[in-house]
Amino acid sequence: MKIAVIGVGGLGGYYGGLLAQAGHEVAFVARGAHLAALRGKGLQVKSVHGDFYVAPVRATDRPQEIGPVDLVLVCVKTPAVDAAARDALAMAGPDTVVMGLQNGIDAAERIGAVAGMDRVLGAVTWIAANIEAPGVIRQVSDFRRIVLGELDGSITPRVQRTVEALSRMGIAVEATGDIRRALWTKFVFIAGFSGVGALTRLEVGDYRSVPETRALMTSLMREVEALARASGVELASDVVDQAIARIDGAAPAMKPSMQRDVEAGRPSELDSMIGVMVRKGRHLDVPTPTAGMLYASLLPGELKARTAVS
C-alpha cells in the first residue's frame, strides 16, 4: 500500500517506520531540522520493542510531490490539524483514505472539512513516543494500539483494508462500529492526565496518590463523561474508574505530551484537550467548572508560547 505520513514526531515517526519495515511504500511529510535529518541519515527508532533504522527515507515538505496515495496518516498535534488536512488533500486520489491519530475528539471533522468527509476514517491510538533528536524517535510504552472505524458506524471494505495494512506493523489494530465511543473513552483518560499533569508539572507518580489532586483529576474526567453523554455518546458506566486505574498503572515517571510541551514553553494541545471542554459545555449547557479553572490557569502560558514562535 502507498502510505503518506504527515508529521514525523513520536507518533508518525514510529508508526511510519514500522509501516516501511513491513513493506509498505511510505513517504513522510516533515519540515525543518527533522526533515534534513531524515533525508541525510534516515529514520532511527529506539523502542522498548526493539530498535531499528529506516534508510533511505522518502521525505519532503512539499506533499504535492508525493502524488496520490492509498492512505494518509495525519500524525501532527491538534493545533496543526487544519494545515495537515490541506497537505492530505494534495495527496488525495479518488479512493484515498485519510485518518487522523490525534488526541481529542474533533480531528476527524476538522480533517474532513478540508479534505472531504467522504475520505475520512475516525481513529484513536494508544502509544507513548517522542522525538529524541532530529531523525531519532524514542518509543517507551508497552502498549501500541489503534482502533478505527467509519464515523457512521459501518464496517466497510476500506476499513477492513486499512486494518489489514496497519496490522502488518505487528501491533494491535482493530475495527469498531462505534468509533465515537472509542474517541470519547480515551478522551476521559487523556484530558484528565494532560490537564492535571500540565497544572502540577510533576511526574504522574508524584501526584496521583495525593487525595486532593486525585479528586481534581477525577472531577475533570467526570466532566468529560457528562459532555459525552450530552453529545449522544454512551460510555461504560465505569469509564472514569477505568481511566483512574490506567493512571494508577502508568510508569511513575510518565508525562503526557501536552504536559511536556507546557513545561518546555512550546505551544500545546490545550485548546483541543481542555478548551474544547469549556466550549462544548457552554454549547450543551453542561457545567465544566474544573475544565474552566484549568483552562484559565494554563492559558496565559499558552498564549506566551504562541507569541514566542509567531
C-alpha positions in Angstrom: 0.0 0.0 0.0 1.2 3.6 -0.7 1.0 5.5 2.5 1.8 9.1 3.4 2.6 10.1 7.0 2.1 13.8 7.8 4.0 14.7 10.9 7.1 12.7 11.9 7.0 13.2 15.6 6.9 10.3 18.0 3.6 9.0 16.6 4.2 9.5 12.9 7.9 8.5 13.1 7.2 5.3 15.0 4.2 4.1 13.0 5.7 5.3 9.7 8.9 3.5 10.4 7.0 0.3 11.3 5.0 0.6 8.1 8.1 1.0 6.0 9.7 -2.0 7.7 6.5 -4.0 6.9 7.0 -3.4 3.2 4.6 -0.6 2.5 5.7 2.3 0.3 5.9 5.1 2.8 6.5 8.8 2.2 6.9 11.3 5.1 5.9 15.0 5.2 8.1 16.8 7.6 9.9 20.1 8.0 12.9 21.8 9.4 15.8 20.0 11.1 13.8 16.8 11.3 13.3 16.8 7.5 17.0 17.4 6.9 18.0 14.6 9.3 15.5 12.1 7.6 16.9 13.0 4.2 20.5 12.8 5.3 20.7 9.8 7.5 17.3 8.1 7.6 15.0 7.4 10.5 16.3 5.9 13.7 13.8 4.4 16.2 14.7 3.4 19.7 11.9 1.3 21.1 11.2 -0.9 24.1 10.0 -3.4 21.4 13.3 -3.3 19.5 15.4 -0.6 17.8 15.5 -0.2 14.1 16.6 2.0 11.2 14.8 3.0 8.0 17.1 4.2 5.2 16.8 5.7 2.7 13.7 7.6 3.7 11.4 9.4 1.2 10.7 12.7 3.0 9.6 16.1 1.7 8.0 19.4 2.8 6.0 19.5 -0.4 3.2 16.9 -0.3 2.2 17.5 -3.9 5.5 15.9 -4.9 4.3 12.6 -3.4 1.3 12.3 -5.6 -1.9 10.3 -4.9 -1.6 7.6 -2.2 -3.9 4.9 -0.8 -3.8 6.1 2.8 -2.8 9.3 4.6 -2.0 9.2 8.3 -2.3 12.6 9.9 0.0 12.4 12.9 0.5 16.1 13.7 -0.6 17.6 17.0 -4.0 19.1 17.1 -3.0 22.8 16.5 -1.6 21.8 13.1 -4.5 19.6 12.0 -6.0 22.1 9.6 -2.8 22.7 7.8 -2.1 19.0 7.7 -5.6 18.4 6.2 -4.6 20.7 3.3 -1.4 18.6 2.8 -3.6 15.5 2.8 -5.8 16.9 0.1 -2.7 17.4 -2.1 -2.1 13.7 -2.0 -5.7 12.5 -2.3 -6.9 10.4 -5.3 -10.4 9.1 -5.9 -10.1 6.3 -3.3 -7.7 7.8 -0.8 -8.4 7.2 2.9 -7.4 9.9 5.4 -7.1 9.1 9.0 -6.1 11.3 11.9 -4.4 9.9 15.1 -4.7 13.0 17.3 -5.7 13.2 20.9 -9.1 14.9 21.4 -12.5 14.4 19.8 -12.8 16.7 16.8 -9.8 15.9 14.5 -11.9 13.8 12.0 -14.4 16.6 11.5 -11.6 19.2 11.1 -9.8 17.0 8.6 -13.0 16.2 6.7 -13.9 19.9 6.4 -10.8 20.4 4.3 -10.0 17.0 2.7 -13.6 15.8 2.3 -15.6 13.9 4.9 -16.1 11.1 2.4 -12.4 10.3 2.6 -12.1 10.3 6.4 -12.0 7.4 8.9 -12.1 8.0 12.6 -9.3 6.6 14.7 -7.8 6.6 18.1 -4.4 5.3 19.2 -2.6 4.4 22.5 1.2 4.8 22.4 4.0 6.8 24.2 6.7 8.1 21.9 8.5 11.3 21.2 11.3 12.9 19.2 14.6 12.4 21.0 16.6 14.4 18.3 16.2 15.2 14.7 15.7 11.9 12.8 15.5 10.0 16.1 12.3 8.7 17.7 12.1 7.1 21.2 9.1 4.8 21.9 8.6 3.9 25.5 5.3 2.2 26.1 4.5 -1.5 26.2 1.1 -0.7 24.7 0.7 0.0 20.9 -2.8 0.0 19.8 -5.0 1.6 17.0 -8.8 1.4 16.8 -10.5 2.8 13.7 -13.9 2.9 12.0 -16.3 4.8 9.8 -17.9 7.8 11.5 -21.4 6.4 10.7 -20.6 3.1 12.5 -20.5 0.8 9.4 -17.7 -1.7 8.8 -16.8 -1.1 5.2 -14.2 -2.8 2.8 -11.9 0.2 3.2 -12.0 -0.2 7.0 -11.0 -3.8 6.6 -8.3 -2.9 4.1 -6.9 -0.3 6.4 -6.9 -2.7 9.4 -5.1 -5.3 7.3 -2.4 -2.8 6.2 -1.8 -1.4 9.6 -1.8 -4.9 11.3 1.4 -5.6 9.3 3.2 -3.4 11.8 2.8 -6.1 14.4 0.8 -4.0 16.8 -2.9 -4.3 18.0 -5.2 -2.9 15.3 -8.9 -3.3 15.3 -12.1 -2.1 13.6 -15.0 -0.8 15.6 -18.6 0.0 14.8 -18.6 2.9 17.4 -15.5 5.0 16.8 -17.1 8.0 18.6 -17.4 5.9 21.8 -13.7 4.9 21.5 -12.6 8.5 21.0 -14.6 9.8 24.0 -13.4 6.9 26.2 -9.8 7.8 25.5 -10.6 11.5 26.0 -11.8 10.8 29.5 -8.3 9.5 30.3 -6.1 11.8 28.3 -7.9 15.0 29.2 -7.6 14.2 32.9 -4.0 13.1 32.6 -2.9 16.0 30.4 -4.8 18.7 32.3 -3.6 17.8 35.8 -0.1 16.9 34.6 0.3 20.3 32.9 -1.0 22.0 36.0 1.2 20.2 38.5 4.2 19.9 36.2 5.2 16.7 38.0 5.6 13.1 37.1 2.4 11.2 37.5 3.9 9.2 40.4 4.3 12.4 42.4 0.6 13.4 42.3 -1.7 10.5 41.6 -1.9 9.4 45.2 -2.4 12.9 46.6 -6.1 12.9 47.6 -6.8 16.5 46.7 -5.1 16.2 43.3 -6.7 12.9 42.6 -10.1 14.4 43.3 -9.3 17.2 40.9 -8.4 14.8 38.1 -11.5 12.7 38.8 -13.7 15.8 38.6 -12.2 16.7 35.2 -12.9 13.2 34.0 -16.5 13.3 35.2 -17.0 16.5 33.2 -15.7 14.7 30.0 -18.1 11.9 30.8 -21.0 14.3 31.1 -20.2 16.0 27.8 -20.0 12.7 26.0 -23.5 11.7 27.2 -24.9 15.1 26.4 -23.4 14.6 22.9 -25.3 11.3 22.5 -22.3 9.1 23.1 -22.9 6.3 25.7 -19.8 5.4 27.6 -19.3 2.5 30.0 -20.7 3.1 33.5 -17.3 2.7 35.0 -15.4 4.7 32.3 -13.9 7.1 34.9 -12.8 4.2 37.2 -11.1 2.6 34.2 -9.3 5.8 33.4 -8.1 6.3 37.0 -6.9 2.6 37.0 -4.8 3.4 33.9 -3.3 6.4 35.7 -2.5 4.2 38.7 -0.9 1.6 36.4 1.2 4.1 34.5 5.0 4.2 35.0 5.7 6.7 37.8 7.9 8.9 35.6 5.3 9.2 32.8 4.2 12.6 31.5 1.7 13.2 28.7 2.8 15.1 25.6 0.8 18.2 26.4 2.5 18.5 29.7 5.9 18.2 28.1 5.1 21.0 25.7 3.8 23.2 28.5 7.0 22.6 30.6 9.2 23.4 27.6 7.3 26.6 26.8 6.1 25.3 23.5 2.5 25.7 22.1 0.5 22.8 23.3 -2.8 21.0 22.7 -4.5 23.0 25.5 -7.4 24.1 23.3 -8.1 20.6 22.0 -7.8 19.0 25.4 -9.3 21.5 27.9 -10.6 24.5 25.9 -12.8 22.2 23.9 -14.5 21.0 27.1 -15.3 24.6 28.1 -16.7 25.4 24.6 -18.8 22.2 24.4 -20.0 22.8 27.9 -21.4 26.2 27.0 -23.0 24.8 23.8 -24.6 21.8 25.5 -25.4 23.6 28.8 -23.2 21.2 30.8 -21.3 22.7 33.7 -17.5 22.3 33.4 -16.0 24.2 36.3 -12.9 22.1 36.7 -12.1 22.4 33.0 -12.7 26.2 33.2 -10.3 26.5 36.1 -7.6 24.5 34.4 -8.0 26.4 31.1 -7.9 29.8 32.8 -4.8 28.7 34.7 -2.9 27.3 31.7 -4.0 29.8 29.0 -1.6 32.7 29.9 1.4 30.3 29.4 -0.1 29.0 26.2 -0.5 32.5 24.8 3.1 33.4 25.7 4.3 30.2 24.0 2.4 31.0 20.8 3.8 34.6 20.8 7.3 33.3 21.1 7.0 31.2 17.9 5.0 33.6 15.8 
